[in-house]
């Protein structure tokens, strides 16, 4: 007979989505006030990235323990239609491997982050490496929260309800668990929106530096053309800022509202109203994410030749990958279920969604190793001050970023 899960340790009695949401806000303030140095002293162990990874490792241990508890109950229990059906076997095997995938993700992102951190200590393009660091950490943050949702649902499926328990009560417990499952992803979406914002900011910085270098090399000989390009750049940059900033704002409000309802509001006792309001935030998130991705894509497409050495398409795909899967995958899986391609229950479908996200975070982390190398030459070029005068005339036709000769000649 399946038994109820043992009471978790005190730290696991906390909802980790609340912990991460508060921690992200604190780290944002810490980065804004202190950044990488305090009174000229380098914060080697107290910088916000090191603290973020420390938190991620603590959450990783908590979630692996929670997952292990559910696994033990599952293996020792009786046959379950949710977990032991033949059609779900392949998902279950994939679930069991997710803790190893999560550890691998943490190792990949941390070692890559160390490469960027070393550049910051050397004062090489500090702001740009700082932005890249926040993007590189995205797979780790999202994978930990996906693992949190997976562990919660696995516990729900493995937990035994006493014989004679009212079916309506069980269904209510499930629906409430599903709503908390959504809240976990809202917190993950918040960091995802912030990473997309950082990517947009970094792309605009590279583009602005490229244009500034060209203008300084050519002096005032093409002032009218420069003004036209500048006006075009300003319009496109404002479009990108609006899209990415709105995505961040929507995710902050949606995650904060949901956490407030669960911890201080009446979501637990009136979850029907909560679920209705949650759907509105869900559609707002879909629209905001779509607008942000579109606006970033507009800049990447419009200035692709000028940004050739920056490899914006590769970087854009590495960031957009998780945005797409997090907001659209669940709906696609539900559509496949409705068409009969997936013979899964609602709980099984959510378990599949969380499992796939862990592996998609792994794919994203591997792609980041290629797309966000700390040794790319554009970091150095971006940090170098623009030339002027005779040096600019002698160097007029050479672009800012190596490999962009074609765009320089066409400008």
N, C-alpha and C positions, 0 to 999 in steps of 0.2 A: 504494500500500500504506500502511496506517495504521502509524505509528511510535509508539514509546514516548514519553511525555511527557518533556520535559527536566527535569533536577533543579531543584527549587525553590530560591529564595534561602534563606539560613539561617533567617530568621524564619518562613518558610512551612514549614520542615521540622518546626517545632513543631506539635503538635496544638492548634488554636485553641480546642477545647473545654476542654482543660486550662488554657490561658492565661486564658480567661474565668472558669472556675470559681474559680481562685486569685484573680483580680482582684476578683471579686464578694465573696469573703471578706475581702480586704484593705480594700475600700471600705466594707464593713459595719463593720469595726473602726474605720476612719477616721471614718465618720459618728458612731459611738457615742462616740468619744473627743474629736473636734474639732468636728464638726458644721459650722456656717457661720462660726464665728469662733474665733480662737485668741488667748487673752489679750486679748480685746477688739478684736482686729484682724480686719477682714473678710477672708475668704479668697476674693477675687474670681476667682482663677484656679486655686486649689488646693482648692476645695471638691469634695466627692465627686461631685457631678453633672457638673461640668466635666471631671473626670478620667475619669468613665464615658464621656462623649461623645467625649473624645479617644481612648480605647481603641476605641470603636465605629468611629470614622473610620479608625483604623489597620487594624482587622479588615476593614472595608469594602474598603479598597485591596487588602489581601491576597487577599480572596475574589474580587474582580473580576479581579485578575490571574490567579488560578487558573482562574476561569471562562473568561477569554479564551484561556488556553493550550489548554484542552480544546476551545474553539470552533475554534481554528485547526487542530487535529488533525482535528476532525470535518469541516471544510470541505475540507481537503486530502486526506482519506483516501478509500478505496473505499467502496462501498455497504455499509451496516450494517443488519442486520435490526432491531437495537434502536433505532437513531436515524433511519433513513431510510424506515421503513415508512409507507405511506399513512395508516394509522389513527393514527399518532403525530405526524403533521405539525403539527396544531394545537397540540399540547403543546410541540413543539419551538419553534414561533414564540413561544409564550408564555414559554418559557424564555429566549429571546434578549432579551426586553424586561425581564426581572427586574432586571438591574443598574440600569436607569434608574428603575424603581419603587423600588428600595432607596435610591438617592440622594435621591429625592423624599421618602421616609419620613424619612430623617435630617434633611432640611431642615425638614419640617413639625414634627417633635418637638422639634428644637433651638430653633426660633424660638418655639414655644409655651412651652418650658421657660424661655426668657429672660424671658417675661412674669411667670412665677411667681417667678423669681429676683429680679427688681426689687422685687416685693412683700416678699420676705424682707429685702432690704437696707433697706427702709423700716420693718422691724419690724412688718409688718402680718400678723397671724395666721400667724406663722412656722412653727409646727408643722404647721398644716393645709396651707399651700402646699408645705411639704417633702414631706408625704405625697402630695399631688397630683403633684408632680414625679416621684416614683418610679413612679406609675401612668402618667403621660404618656410616660415613657421605654420602657414595655413594648413597643410595636410596633417600635421601633428595635432593641432587644436581640433580640427574637424573630426579626425579619426578617434580621438579620445571621447568626444561627445557622441559619436556614432556608436562607440563601444558601450557608452553609458546607457543609451537607449536600448541596445541589444541585450545588455545584462538585465535591465528592468523587465523587458518582455520575456526573456528566457525564464526569469524567476516567476513571472505570471503564468507561463505555460506549464512550468514544472510543479508549481505549488498545488497541493491537494486541498480541496474543500470537503468538509465533513459531509457524510451522507445525510441527505434530507435538507441540505442548504437550499434556500429558495433560488430558483433559476433566475428570477428577476434581479435578485441581489448580486448574483455572480455576474450578470450582464452589466449591472451598474458599476461594479468594481472594474470590469474590463474597460468600459468606456472612459472611466476616470483615469485609468492607467494609460489609455491611448492619448488622452489629452496631455498628460504629463510627458508622454513620449514626444509629443509635438513641441512642448516647451523646451526640451533638451535641444532640439534642432534649431529653435529660434535663437538660442544663445550662440550656437555654432554659426548660424547665419549672420549674426552680428559681427563676429570676427571676419567672416568671409567678405562682408560688405566693406569692412575697413581695409582688408587686403586689396580689394579691387580699387578702392579710393587711392591707396598708396601707389598702385600700378599706374593709375591715371595721372597722378601728380608727377611720378618719375618720368613718364612718357612726355609730359608737357615740359618738364625741365630739360630733357634732352633736346626736344624740338626747339625750345626757346634759345638754348645755347647754340644750336646749329645755326639758327637764323641770325643771332647776334654776331657770331663769328663771320658769317658771310657779309653782313652789313659793314662790319669794321674793316674787312678786307677791301671792300669796294668803295669805301668813303662815301662821298655825296654824289657820285656820278650817275646813279640810278635811283635818286631819292623818290621819284614818283612811283616807280615799281616797288620800292621797299615799303612805301606807305600802304600800297594795295595789299601786299603780302602780310604786313603787320595787322591790318584790319581783318583780313581773313583769318589769321591766327587767333586774334583776340576773340572773334565770334565763335570759332570752333572750340577754343579752350573754355569759354564760358559755358558752352553746351555740355562739354564733358564734366565740368565742375558741378553743374546743376544735376546731371544724372547720377553721378557717383555719390554726391552729398545727400541727395534725396534717398538713395538706397540705404545709406548709413542711418539717416534719421528714422526711416521707417523701421529698420531692424532694431534700433535702440528702443523705440517706443513699443514695438510689438513684444519684444522679449521682456522689457520692464513691466509692461501691463500684465502679461501672463504670469510672471513671477509674483507680482503684487497680488493678483487674484488668488493664487494658490496659497500664499503664505499669510496674507492679511485680509483677503476678501472672502467671498462666499462661493468660490468655484467648486469646492468639494461638496457643498450641500445643494448647489443649484447649477450643476454642470451643464444642463441643457442650454441655459442662457449664455453661459461661458462659451460653450461650443459654437453657438450661433455667432457670437462676437468674434471668436477666433477665426472663423471662416472669412470674415471681412478682412482681418489682418492678413490672412493667407493670400487672398487675391490682391491685396495692396502690395504684398511682397513680390508676387509674380510680376505685377506691372512695374514696380520699382527696379527689380533685377533686370527685366527685359529692357527698360529704358537705359539703365546704366551700361549694360553690355552693348547696346546699340550705339550709344554715344561714344564709348571707347573705340568701338569698331570704326566709326566714322573718322576719327582722328587717325587711327592706324592705316586706314585705306587711303585717306586723302594725302597723307604725307609719307607713304610707304617707301618711296624712293629716297627721300631725304633721310629716313631713319633706317636705311638698309643694314648698316653695321650693328645697329641696336637690336636687330632681329625682333621687331615688335610682334610679328605674327606668332612666333614660337612662344614668346612670353605671354601674349594674349591668350593663346590656347591653354597654357599651363594654369592660368588663373581662372579662365572661363570654364574649364572642365568641371570643377567642383560646383561652381555657381549653377551650371546647367543641370547636373545630376541632382543637386540638393533640392531644386525647385520644381523640376519637371519629371524626374524619374518615378516618383511615387504615383503621379497621375498616369504615366505611361504603363506602369505595372497594373494599376487598377483597370485601365482600358483593356489590356491584354487579358485580364481575368474575366471581364465582362464579355469579351469575344470568345472565351473558352480556351484560350491558349495556355492559361495557367490555372490548374485545378488546385487552388489553394484557398484556405479560409482567410478572413481578415487578419487574424493574428499571424498566420504564416506569411502573409504578404508583407506585413510590417517587419517581421523578422528577416525576410529576404531583402527588403529595402535597406535596413541597417547593415546587414552583412555585406551587401554590394558596395555600400558607401565606404566601408573600411578598406576594401580592395581597391576602390577607385581613389581613395586617398593614397594608397601605396603607389598606384600608377602615377598620380600627380607628383608625389615625392620623387619618383624616379625621373619624371620629366623635368622637374625643377633642377635636378643635378646637371642637366644639359642646358636648360634655358637660363639659369641664374648663376652662372659661374662668377666667382669673385675676381677672376683674372681677365675679364673682357677688357679690351683696350679703350672702350668708350668711357669707362670710369675715369681713367687718367685724362682723357681728352676733355671730358666735361669739367673736371676740376681745374684745368689750366686756364689762366686768364686770356682773353682775346687779345690779339695783336692789333697794332694800329701804326699809321705812318708808313715809312719806307719798308718796314718788315712786312706789313700787310700787303703792300703792292707787289713785293717779290713773291708772296705766298698766296696770291689772290685766288688762284684756281684750285687750290687744295682744300677739300672739305674738312669739316671739324672731325667727323667720325671716320676712321679708316674703313675703306671699302665702299665709300659713297661717292666715288669719282663720277659715276654716271649722272647722279642727281646734281652734282656741282656744275657739270658742264651744261646741263639743260636749263639751269636756273638763270 
